[in-house]
């Protein structure tokens, strides 16, 4: 991980990988395109407030985290 890590790295390492969820499956569950989620995970896009809320609902965390 980078220091500080990109939010996408954290998402992949703490949410997707431990659950064994693919990018395609996670994107479908979040209601976004695979391309959008891939860009976030690979550090090419940030996480908007709307995306933070979607992620918090999907993974049972707070939007702030």
N, C-alpha and C positions, 0 to 999 in steps of 0.2 A: 504494500500500500504506500501511497504517497504520504507526505507529511505536510499539511493535514490531508487526509484522504478525500477524494471527490465523493459526493453523496452517492453517486452510482456505484462506486466500489463498495461502499458500506452496504448498500442495498443488495448487491450480488453476494457479498461474503456473509452477511448476517441473516438475510431473508431467503433468497432464492436457492443458493447452494445447499444450506442445511435441510431445506424442505424437499430438495430434488425437483424443483419446479423449473421448467424450461422458460426461456425468454418468450417464446411463442405463446405458451400457456398462460404465463403471467400477464402478458399484454392483452390477451383475450379477456381474462378475468377483470382487468383494470378498465377495459373498454377503450384501449388505445391501440395504435398500430405497433407491430413488432419493430418497425424501423425507429419509432419514437423511443420505445423502451431500450432498444439497443444503443441508441445515441446517448441516453442517460447513463447506462451501465458502463459504456466505453469512454465516458468523460467528455463527450462532444456536445452535451446539452446539460443544462441545469435542471433543477426541480422547481417548478412554479408552485405558488401557494395552492392552486387547484390540484396539482399532482401530489403534493404533500398530503392533502386531505384524502385523496384516493388511496394512496399508499397506507395511510394510517388506518383507514377502514378495512383494507384488504389484509393487513398484517397485525391488526390489533395493537397498534402503537399510537403515540401522539403525533400530530402533524409537525410539532416542533422538533421532534427527534428525527 
